[in-house]
Amino acid sequence: MLLNNFNISELPAIKLSEKSNLPNCAAIYFVSDNQGQVIYVGRTVNLVERWREHHRYNQLKRLNRKTPITIRWMTCSNDVKTLTELENEFIKLYKPPLNWSKVVSPVKRITPSEVALQQSLQQLAKFNTMIFGFDPIATEEPPTIYLVYPVYGKRGISGRIRSALKNINKKASSLKWKEYNTESKSLGKFGYWETEYNGIRIDLTPFDHLVDFMSDSTCRTIAGVEFMAFSSIQVEAILANVPEIKQEIAGLDALEDDPIPIEFVNPTQVTKFNQKDTNEKELWEELEPMPEGEARVMTRQFLDVTGVEIEVCINENGKYFVRHNLYWWIRHGDQNPDLDRNCVILNLQNAVKRLPTIRWSGYKFRLENIVFSEDDVEVESILLPFGMFEDLIRDTSGWTSEQFREEVKSGKYQLKLEDNAYMKLCVWLQRNSLSSLLQTNNS
């Protein structure tokens, strides 16, 4: 079947909630969101019967809470071979993200392919990946961007890259990275990766002694993400010294213009406050529970206090929070406490009761899903108001040594190299506030 003149918008359509009204016919069906993105393609010899207990219905029902889901269908013959061939053609055409996800996976959102691409490229740029060049006239392959990541002998960052790209692949997105070759363990187990976006292939391979080329490199962008890039002089020199590359990639040249000129998807900006705004803010905000199946969207920033990294979460109203994992790590040395075995909520309630203030009285600690909009990372955690976190860390009432306690509160205590994160932060907070660092970071 020729798909060039196919127009999906001309097909009959109904809402997901009206699936019982689907006709009794053989069909190829398309599930799409409110942006028109096809997120699933399937085939059936009986459309209404197929949707009575569709294996993807629970996933789609959950998505339907956030974005209206539509089912469209194209009536076909009931020949199974023909249906299968058509389904494969349309899957290849639309690359629907749910066709690549596990049925048991709780899909909470569809990540657009351009977002998944930019997120993966940002990760690669952090690992000092460089743009080696671009072949716009490849014969057997589509136009290809060649990226290289640094290795030195048998050492490199292949494991971190593999982890980052596999995390991208877990997203419900049509963009997927494929590890098409892996060197043996004796050679370093370096991975060779590829993906494709809008007809342009991106190839990622290891490059020995890449660090030697970084000082003379230039800067170029791919899909709006900035990378170090080989200059024209560097590429010409390598092709002259290694003619095998020229033979294998005939049209290779240094990259000049962005071959994927899409607008960079900026993360949600953190609201900026002046000092007056900070003073007039409420002491804390009781967070309303999120509807079942939905996640709380937040941004975050990181502070460094005497060598202790503090992750600060900001909700859509500009209020600051800290996750219980951070508090528990600082206070008890464990980043991932078991909620039941460690009695986390009970411990937090008792810790608040010991504070010499009633401002946090009645605060409801609850576990919820949180999504950080900058990188689409989703976590499950309990949120502590920013001021509560400071009070809990600052509090010394549970210490047995009164002299020690007085030294800390008076500022006479001198930090030692062996002091842990809790001691460092507790001492610092006796005379300072984390909000002052937030003001500095947001100014």
VENFEN-V13962 format. One record per pair of residues at least 6 apart in sequence whose ideal C-beta (glycine too) atoms are under 8 Angstrom apart, sorted by the first residue. I is the first residue (numbers start at 1). J is the second residue. Records with the same first field share a line. If there is no record, write none. Layout:
I=J ; J
This chain:
1=85 ; 86 ; 89
3=89 ; 90 ; 93
8=30 ; 32 ; 38 ; 72
9=36
11=30 ; 72 ; 73 ; 74
12=72 ; 73
13=70 ; 71 ; 72
14=21 ; 22 ; 70 ; 71
15=68 ; 69 ; 70 ; 71
16=31 ; 60 ; 61 ; 64 ; 68 ; 69 ; 70 ; 71
17=64
19=48 ; 51 ; 54 ; 71
20=48 ; 51 ; 52
21=48
22=47 ; 48 ; 51 ; 71 ; 73
23=47 ; 48 ; 73 ; 75
24=46 ; 47 ; 48 ; 49
25=46 ; 47 ; 73 ; 75
26=44 ; 45 ; 46 ; 47 ; 75 ; 76 ; 77 ; 78 ; 83
27=43 ; 44 ; 47 ; 73 ; 74 ; 75 ; 76
28=41 ; 42 ; 43 ; 73 ; 74 ; 76 ; 83 ; 86 ; 87 ; 90
29=41 ; 42 ; 43 ; 44 ; 47 ; 50 ; 71 ; 72 ; 73 ; 74
30=38 ; 40 ; 41 ; 71 ; 72 ; 73 ; 74 ; 90 ; 94
31=38 ; 39 ; 40 ; 41 ; 42 ; 56 ; 60 ; 69 ; 70 ; 71 ; 96 ; 98
32=38 ; 39 ; 69 ; 70 ; 72
33=39 ; 63 ; 67 ; 68 ; 69 ; 70 ; 110
34=67 ; 68 ; 70
35=67
37=110 ; 112
38=94 ; 96
39=63 ; 96 ; 97 ; 98 ; 110 ; 172
40=56 ; 60 ; 96 ; 98 ; 99
41=87 ; 90 ; 91 ; 94 ; 96 ; 99
42=50 ; 87
43=76 ; 83 ; 84 ; 86 ; 87
44=50 ; 83
45=78 ; 80 ; 83
47=73
51=57 ; 71
54=60
55=103
56=98 ; 103
59=98 ; 101 ; 103 ; 105 ; 106 ; 107
60=69 ; 98
62=106 ; 107 ; 108 ; 293
63=69 ; 107 ; 108 ; 109 ; 110
65=291 ; 293 ; 294
66=109 ; 294
67=110
74=86
76=82 ; 83 ; 86
77=83
91=99
94=174
95=113 ; 174 ; 175
96=174
97=110 ; 111 ; 171 ; 172 ; 173 ; 174
98=107 ; 110 ; 172
100=174 ; 176
101=107 ; 172
105=172
107=172
108=293 ; 294 ; 295 ; 369 ; 371 ; 378
109=172 ; 371 ; 376
110=172 ; 173
111=171 ; 172 ; 173 ; 376
112=173
113=173 ; 174 ; 175 ; 197
114=197 ; 223 ; 262 ; 265
115=173 ; 265 ; 376
116=168 ; 171 ; 173 ; 174 ; 175
117=175 ; 195 ; 197 ; 223 ; 260
118=223 ; 224 ; 225 ; 262 ; 264 ; 265
119=168 ; 375 ; 376
120=164 ; 165 ; 168 ; 175 ; 177 ; 195
121=222 ; 223 ; 225 ; 227
122=225 ; 375
123=161 ; 164 ; 165 ; 168
124=147 ; 149 ; 161 ; 164 ; 204 ; 227
125=225 ; 226 ; 227
127=149 ; 150 ; 157 ; 160 ; 161 ; 164
128=149 ; 150 ; 210 ; 211 ; 214 ; 228
129=147 ; 148 ; 149 ; 150 ; 161 ; 204 ; 227 ; 228
130=147 ; 148 ; 149 ; 207 ; 210 ; 213 ; 214 ; 217 ; 227 ; 228 ; 229 ; 230
131=145 ; 146 ; 147 ; 220 ; 222 ; 227 ; 228 ; 229 ; 230 ; 255
132=146 ; 147 ; 148 ; 207 ; 230 ; 235
133=146 ; 230 ; 235 ; 249 ; 252 ; 253 ; 254 ; 255
134=143 ; 144 ; 145 ; 146 ; 252 ; 253 ; 254 ; 255 ; 259
135=141 ; 143 ; 144 ; 146 ; 249 ; 250 ; 251 ; 252 ; 253
136=143 ; 251 ; 259
137=143 ; 250 ; 251
138=144 ; 201 ; 249 ; 251
139=250
141=201
142=196 ; 199 ; 200 ; 201
143=199 ; 200 ; 201 ; 259
144=200 ; 201 ; 202 ; 203 ; 249
145=200 ; 201 ; 202 ; 203 ; 222 ; 255 ; 259 ; 260
146=203 ; 205 ; 249 ; 252
147=202 ; 203 ; 204 ; 205 ; 227
148=204 ; 205 ; 206 ; 207 ; 210
149=156 ; 157 ; 158 ; 161 ; 204 ; 205 ; 206 ; 207 ; 210
150=156 ; 157 ; 206 ; 207 ; 210 ; 211
151=157 ; 158 ; 188 ; 190 ; 206 ; 207 ; 208 ; 210
152=208 ; 209 ; 211
153=188 ; 208
154=187 ; 188
155=188
156=188 ; 190 ; 206
158=188 ; 189 ; 190 ; 191 ; 206
159=189
161=191 ; 193 ; 204
162=179 ; 191
165=177 ; 179 ; 193
166=177
168=175 ; 177
169=176 ; 177
171=376
175=195 ; 197
176=195
177=193 ; 194 ; 195 ; 204
178=193 ; 194 ; 195
179=191 ; 192 ; 193
180=192 ; 193 ; 194
181=191 ; 192
182=189 ; 190 ; 191 ; 192
183=189 ; 190 ; 191 ; 206
188=206
190=206
191=206
192=203 ; 204 ; 205 ; 206
193=203 ; 204 ; 205
194=201 ; 202 ; 203 ; 204
195=201 ; 202
196=202
197=223 ; 260
198=260
200=259 ; 260
202=222
213=230 ; 234
214=228
216=231 ; 233 ; 234
217=228 ; 229 ; 230 ; 231 ; 234
218=228 ; 229 ; 230 ; 231
219=226 ; 227 ; 228 ; 229
220=226 ; 227 ; 229 ; 255 ; 256 ; 258
221=227 ; 258
222=255 ; 258 ; 259 ; 260
223=258 ; 260 ; 262 ; 264
224=258 ; 261 ; 262 ; 263 ; 264 ; 265
225=264
229=254 ; 255
230=238 ; 254
231=254
232=253 ; 254
234=254
235=252 ; 253 ; 254
238=245
239=245 ; 246 ; 252
245=252
246=252
267=299 ; 373 ; 374 ; 375
268=297 ; 299 ; 373 ; 374
269=299
270=299 ; 301 ; 314 ; 318 ; 442
271=314 ; 318
272=442 ; 443
273=281 ; 318 ; 439 ; 442
275=439
278=435 ; 439
281=319
283=359 ; 385 ; 387
284=319 ; 359 ; 360 ; 363 ; 385 ; 387 ; 388
285=315 ; 317 ; 319 ; 385
286=363 ; 364
287=296 ; 315 ; 366 ; 383
289=366 ; 368
290=296 ; 368 ; 369
294=369
295=368 ; 369 ; 370 ; 371 ; 378
296=315 ; 368 ; 369 ; 370 ; 371 ; 383
297=316 ; 371 ; 373
298=313 ; 314 ; 315 ; 316 ; 321 ; 370 ; 371 ; 372 ; 373
299=313 ; 314 ; 372 ; 373 ; 374
300=311 ; 312 ; 313 ; 314 ; 372 ; 374
301=311 ; 312 ; 314 ; 438 ; 441
302=309 ; 310 ; 311 ; 312
303=309 ; 310 ; 312 ; 434 ; 437 ; 438 ; 441
304=310
305=424 ; 425 ; 428 ; 434 ; 437
306=415 ; 424 ; 425 ; 427 ; 428
307=421 ; 424
308=330 ; 421 ; 424 ; 425
310=322 ; 326 ; 425 ; 434
311=322 ; 323 ; 326
312=320 ; 321 ; 322 ; 386 ; 434 ; 438
313=320 ; 321 ; 322 ; 323 ; 370 ; 372 ; 383
314=320 ; 321
315=321
319=385 ; 386
320=385 ; 386 ; 435 ; 438
321=383 ; 384 ; 385 ; 386
322=383 ; 384 ; 386 ; 389
323=370 ; 379 ; 381 ; 382 ; 383 ; 384
324=337 ; 344 ; 348 ; 365 ; 381 ; 382 ; 383 ; 384
325=335 ; 336 ; 337 ; 381
326=335 ; 389
327=348 ; 384 ; 389 ; 392 ; 393
328=334 ; 335 ; 337 ; 342 ; 344
329=335 ; 421
330=393 ; 421 ; 422 ; 425
331=392 ; 393 ; 422
333=420
334=342
337=344
338=344
339=345 ; 367
344=382
345=365 ; 382
348=365 ; 382 ; 384
349=365
351=392 ; 395
352=360 ; 361 ; 363 ; 388 ; 392
354=395 ; 397 ; 398
355=391 ; 392 ; 395 ; 397
356=395 ; 397
357=391
359=387
360=385 ; 388 ; 391
363=385 ; 388
365=382 ; 384
366=382
367=380 ; 381 ; 382
368=380 ; 381 ; 382 ; 383
369=378 ; 379 ; 380
370=378 ; 379 ; 380 ; 381 ; 383
371=377 ; 378
372=378 ; 379
384=392
386=434 ; 435
390=429 ; 433 ; 434
393=422 ; 425 ; 426 ; 429
394=426 ; 429 ; 430
396=405 ; 408 ; 409 ; 426
399=405
404=413
406=412
407=413
408=426 ; 427 ; 430
409=430
411=430 ; 431
413=427
415=423 ; 424 ; 427
419=427
